[in-house]
Amino acid sequence: MTEATDRWIPSTCGLCYGTCSIRAHRVNGTLVKIEGNPESAIGRGRLCGKGVSGIMTLYDPNRVDVPLRRTNPVKGIGVDPGWVRISWDEALDEIVNRLQKVHAEDPRKLFVQRTTTNTSSRTPWAAFAAAFGTPNSWAAGGGLHCGNGAHLINGIFHASWSLVPDFQHCNYAIYFGASKGHGAGHVACTNIADAADARARGMRLVVVDPLCNFASAKASEWVPIRPGTDAALALAMVNVIVNELGVWDAEYLARKTNAPYLIGPDGRYVRSAATGKPLVWDLVRGRATTFDDPDARDLALEGEREVGGVRARPAFALLREHVREFTPAWAEGVTSVPAGAIARLAREFAAEARVGSTIVIEGQRLPYRPVAAIYFRGAQGHKNSVGNCLAIELLNQVVGASDVVGGALGFNPVSHGHPETGKPRYEPTAGPDGLMITGTWVAPHLPYPFPEPKHPDAMSLGGLFPLGMMGTSLASSDQEDLWRRFDLPYRPEVLLNYGANSLMSVGNSDTVAETLARIPFIVSFEVVLTEFSEFADVVLPDTSYLESLDSRPNAPFIFNHPAGLGAWSWPIKQPVVPPSGQRRPAAEVLLEIADRVGIREELNAAYNVFLKLDGPHRLDLGTRYTYEEICDRELRSNFGSERGLAWFKAHGVLSWPKRVEEVYWRPFLPVRVPIYWEYLIDLNVKARAIARPRGLEWDDAYYAPLPRWLPCPSHQVADPSFDLFGFYYRDTIHTNSFTMENPWLDEAARIDPFSYTIALNATTGRGKGLAEGQEVWLESARGRRVRGRIHLTEAIHPECVGVGGCAGHWAKTLPIARGKGVFFNELLEIDWEHTSPVNLNLDTCVRLRIVP
Amino acid sequence: MTRASVAVSVRFLGFLGRLAGGREARVEVEEGATVLDLLRRLAGELGPGFAEAVFRVPGEAHTHLRVFVNERDAAVTDRVALEGESSASVAVLILPVFEGGSR
């Protein structure tokens, strides 16, 4: 064997957005094995079952190999499109003609949809949408299910997309519907190793979740909770901590939050008449001063004072008063968690926080708060996702366990860059009213400061809801009604889809199908034909992650790079084998389409911004580049002329050590975060003034400056026969709906007692006369039904049924996935009633009954 | 004393072209004018739709707005033209929201 015929090629996994670094073994042109790459911090040589199975996705005999055009004009679920093969030229001619027409008429008529499974698609598609001039793009359920609230709160408080405990130093972590370190999501494999090491070191892990799942099964304690009630539990814990135990980190709250800002009777900041800046009360000088006065030494967190003719109280005093009503006994009624357990958890959290303590790390004395409250999909997937996540985050904030040693760490909010080039470099800064602006973000639309609410002109109604990233009206049953209410002056005419299967990933398929059937022309870039493909007019054969290139699979670092001390790593993704058939990488196809549509200048400008290209590496706006050239320029721009694409193809990854002040950055940067969301008061006034005249149902409660528990629609179903709460959870064997066609993962899922079944509490099930393995219908109060097999278990809340992942495929083009598992999303309504009026999040729990 | 003027060629990228009623415009600004001055001037001339797209609140540009002066990234406080230069090329681009988490 020679180097040419037997090679290990460094690259990046693409079977979930964890994007672990891999080494692929190619022998005589054939991929024979995939392993983790030990030279990268992203995975550190570890790889999950999905990652090693990628070989089966690459060589799937049902891959799309040629462009296809439908011949059947009728579109519907289960309707055969009547595919015929066409050439790339024919396909692109048709697509370009459609896009040119739309671009000339109104670029907003283009709707762009992409999967989040493949992170390499983010930049090319975002750049294309920006260049074309459409604000209408989404991740087909992403955001609505997992990120509108959690990522927002992480961004506002931690300048990061996600949150983990400081695994190296945390002693007590409490997870609310999160699985960080237990098999799914951002940098999964590194987190798994770090979480295991932390547990071996003695970190206590408490998991609050309706299901004793991947995290709770390995935890010190599982706390079963009724779905969608996390805010009630967290607020009761905060109440115990600040009102019964009298524990809080006064120094942190005074210097790093808006806790000392004086609040007037109208709920707003009391501001300096001269500067407009929020005022605080200086206890040493006995007078009010602006929050950024460097001479203010001791800021009041309590009391009431006369300032500027009004009685004013610090925000922290209002928080203490606000949470007083949320007693453990009250929370027990909402959450089902016993009051005694809630009080105990609060005591444990407060004691382990060691408020006031410090520790020396690499020669620097730093605050030491070895506790963390972590939240994600479970807490966030509800109409009140903002309230749920904010309430939990307050646990970190009151004890100061926020981006300090041992506490809750955002994923890499500060980067000083490679030692030789200083890139990529970013850090949070102070924005309006001293509140933190993230140093970098996954999308260009930062979590703070918020834009002014305006009359919406996007399909998502996004302009009206500055906190929302994605909106349900991109695929809702009341889509047309909402668009008419706001006089949306256009309708989508072309949908470009990249690998998303929105028939399954948003909510019930009937509603999504209706919205898709109204779009005249749909193009889908696909690896295999899915349920979504049935609605496409043209399908283009895409390369898989093992056949394509990306210079930034783990950028930005706030998305999926390990947090905590250790190394930075910048890997690339590169083709392990050349594409078979007529498959082409979508990023290249988009460059060609842009050129032919006439938006090359715009696309190059967008790439310059997204990739932060500068100096000689900047794209000339008028020049046509290949995607390889663009990737090469990004790498040289960041790491110097000698480290371009050729260097990275040979080495795979560039690593350098992290600094203490990058990881435990909070004490080093003069930024504050808002425990009191004063800005929501005016946002509500302005947004409501636009929405109410249009007849949009509005609830001011979602705009309160301090969080409350607010019920989900599932909590308000009156019919007692619907006696169970249904929810889905991320299955670590699978990634969303994408991997069920992989035969190795399918086999693992069939062996796993949970993957393809309906988990039901054993006592509850036996009480209903149900037996293990029995097939039943799950029926929602709206009459939607899905069928599946019962798995009786003690590991689920007695009032709940839990369904793993997003299975239950029905497409004939997916012979392995078809008919396996349960399609939970089929039970979800997609409409305004189930949408948050503050961040447009979709409620993903549903009241059910079991029908044998 | 009257200040010299600078002829600015403005290119509206992406959907700003629709809001501006065309993809290109030519305006004159005073020597020493900043990018923010230019945006205010354009917002005044092109109407509230353009102004809302450019400004988060009156006078403060959106974080997702990007301005390029002579093909270089520019901050809103940057001058449109260097001292003594009589012309400048400016491009303005809005970048959309684009992220989430499921397939």
Boltz contact constraints between the chains, C-beta under 6 A:
constraints:
  - contact:
      token1: [A, 107]
      token2: [B, 15]
      max_distance: 6.0
  - contact:
      token1: [A, 115]
      token2: [B, 103]
      max_distance: 6.0
  - contact:
      token1: [A, 116]
      token2: [B, 100]
      max_distance: 6.0
  - contact:
      token1: [A, 116]
      token2: [B, 101]
      max_distance: 6.0
  - contact:
      token1: [A, 117]
      token2: [B, 103]
      max_distance: 6.0
  - contact:
      token1: [A, 126]
      token2: [B, 98]
      max_distance: 6.0
  - contact:
      token1: [A, 129]
      token2: [B, 96]
      max_distance: 6.0
  - contact:
      token1: [A, 130]
      token2: [B, 14]
      max_distance: 6.0
  - contact:
      token1: [A, 130]
      token2: [B, 95]
      max_distance: 6.0
  - contact:
      token1: [A, 130]
      token2: [B, 96]
      max_distance: 6.0
  - contact:
      token1: [A, 133]
      token2: [B, 14]
      max_distance: 6.0
  - contact:
      token1: [A, 133]
      token2: [B, 15]
      max_distance: 6.0
  - contact:
      token1: [A, 135]
      token2: [B, 96]
      max_distance: 6.0
  - contact:
      token1: [A, 137]
      token2: [B, 96]
      max_distance: 6.0
  - contact:
      token1: [A, 137]
      token2: [B, 98]
      max_distance: 6.0
  - contact:
      token1: [A, 139]
      token2: [B, 100]
      max_distance: 6.0
  - contact:
      token1: [A, 141]
      token2: [B, 102]
      max_distance: 6.0
  - contact:
      token1: [A, 142]
      token2: [B, 100]
      max_distance: 6.0
  - contact:
      token1: [A, 142]
      token2: [B, 101]
      max_distance: 6.0
  - contact:
      token1: [A, 142]
      token2: [B, 102]
      max_distance: 6.0
  - contact:
      token1: [A, 143]
      token2: [B, 100]
      max_distance: 6.0
  - contact:
      token1: [A, 145]
      token2: [B, 102]
      max_distance: 6.0
  - contact:
      token1: [A, 146]
      token2: [B, 101]
      max_distance: 6.0
  - contact:
      token1: [A, 147]
      token2: [B, 100]
      max_distance: 6.0
  - contact:
      token1: [A, 147]
      token2: [B, 101]
      max_distance: 6.0
  - contact:
      token1: [A, 442]
      token2: [B, 99]
      max_distance: 6.0
  - contact:
      token1: [A, 443]
      token2: [B, 97]
      max_distance: 6.0
  - contact:
      token1: [A, 443]
      token2: [B, 98]
      max_distance: 6.0
  - contact:
      token1: [A, 443]
      token2: [B, 99]
      max_distance: 6.0
  - contact:
      token1: [A, 444]
      token2: [B, 64]
      max_distance: 6.0
  - contact:
      token1: [A, 444]
      token2: [B, 95]
      max_distance: 6.0
  - contact:
      token1: [A, 445]
      token2: [B, 64]
      max_distance: 6.0
  - contact:
      token1: [A, 445]
      token2: [B, 97]
      max_distance: 6.0
  - contact:
      token1: [A, 446]
      token2: [B, 63]
      max_distance: 6.0
  - contact:
      token1: [A, 451]
      token2: [B, 56]
      max_distance: 6.0
  - contact:
      token1: [A, 452]
      token2: [B, 57]
      max_distance: 6.0
  - contact:
      token1: [A, 454]
      token2: [B, 52]
      max_distance: 6.0
  - contact:
      token1: [A, 469]
      token2: [B, 97]
      max_distance: 6.0
  - contact:
      token1: [A, 470]
      token2: [B, 100]
      max_distance: 6.0
  - contact:
      token1: [A, 500]
      token2: [B, 103]
      max_distance: 6.0
  - contact:
      token1: [A, 501]
      token2: [B, 103]
      max_distance: 6.0
  - contact:
      token1: [A, 505]
      token2: [B, 102]
      max_distance: 6.0
  - contact:
      token1: [A, 505]
      token2: [B, 103]
      max_distance: 6.0
  - contact:
      token1: [A, 602]
      token2: [B, 13]
      max_distance: 6.0
  - contact:
      token1: [A, 602]
      token2: [B, 14]
      max_distance: 6.0
  - contact:
      token1: [A, 605]
      token2: [B, 13]
      max_distance: 6.0
  - contact:
      token1: [A, 605]
      token2: [B, 93]
      max_distance: 6.0
  - contact:
      token1: [A, 609]
      token2: [B, 66]
      max_distance: 6.0
  - contact:
      token1: [A, 736]
      token2: [B, 102]
      max_distance: 6.0
  - contact:
      token1: [A, 736]
      token2: [B, 103]
      max_distance: 6.0
  - contact:
      token1: [A, 737]
      token2: [B, 103]
      max_distance: 6.0
  - contact:
      token1: [A, 738]
      token2: [B, 103]
      max_distance: 6.0
